Amino acid sequence: MFVAMMDAVYSAIKAMGYDDLDIVVAESGWPSLGDPNQPMCTVENAVLYNKNMIKVVTSGEGTPLMPKRRFETYVFALFNENLKPGTAAERNWGLFRPDFSPVYDVGILSNIGKV
């Protein structure tokens, strides 16, 4: 899904004559928990989306329309927002809970300082 969104943005800016712009993704992610009517909001889907997004933006392989490119990208979000109003999905985009415990690992956690 991330690759499709990136290529859609590229197609739009290319049609306007700006295909030489660098694309920066200010936030992208997937909720790990939702309300009963939000069945796609699962830890499994969040891990899959975020791991694949990180692979795309760091591999240098790029996308079908933008081969051999890396993209400055920020994962949304670092922490779940347990006090945020709205649906459960609105509160559960984070890699970590408010108590700093991980919700899931997308390969960026380390064991630095652990014996």
N, C-alpha and C positions, 0 to 999 in steps of 0.2 A: 504494500500500500504506500509506503514512504517513497519508493522509487516512482510510482505512478504520479504521486502528488508533485514530486520534484520536476518530472518531465512535463507535467501540465503547466506548472509555473513557467518553466523554460519556454514552452511553446507560446504562451501568452506574451511573455516579454520579447521573444524573438519576432512575433507578429507586429509588435510595436516598434521594432528596429533596435532593440536593446539587448541583443544576444551576447554582448561582450561583458555584461554585468556579472559580478560575483554574487551568488545567492547565499544569504545567511539565514539559517532557520532559527528564529528567536525562541521557539518552543515547540516541541513535539514529544508525544508520549502516548500512553494508553492507561486507562484506569484499571486497577487491580480488583475492584469490588464495585458492585452496583446494586440497585434495587432489583426486586424480582422481575421487573419488566425490562431490565438491562442485562440480558444473559451473556452478552459478549464481553462484559467487564469482569474478567477473571485474571488471576495471577498468571495462569498459563499463557493467555493472550498478551498480557502486558510484557512478560518475559520475551515471548516470541517477537513482538513488534519492536521492543527496545533493543534487543540483541541484534536483530537484523538491521535496524536503523544505524546502530553504532558500527556494524560491519560495513555498511554502505558508505558512511561518511568518513571512515578511517582507512579503508582499503586502497583508495586511489583508483579503483576500477571505474568509479562513476556510475552513470546510468546509461540506458540505450541512447538517449539524445545528447548526453554530456559525458562521453567516455573519458576515462583517465583523469577524473576530477575528484578532489576532496571538498567537503562542504563544512564550513563552520556551523556547528549545530549544538543547541542547548536542550538537554533532556528536561521535559516537564513531567514531573516536578521532583525536586530533591526530597521534600517531606510531604506526607499526607497532611491535610488541613482539617483536623477533626472538629474544629469549631465553625467551619464554613457552612453557611446555609445552603439548602438545595438538596439534590439527590445524593445518595451514597457515592455515586460515581464522581460527583463534584469534589468530594472530600478524599478520594482515594487514588490520586495520580502519582503519589510519591514513591521513591525508592526506599524511603525510611518512614517509620512511624514517628510521631512527635517525641517519643521517649528515646529516639536515636537507634532503635533496633531495626534491622533491615526487614522490609516487606518481602523482598526477593533480591536476587543477585543477577546482574546482567554482565558480570565479568569485570566490574570495575572495583570491587571490594578487594582489599588485600589483608594479609596477616601481619602487617608491619607492627612490631612491638609485642607480638604474641610469641610465647615460647612453646 
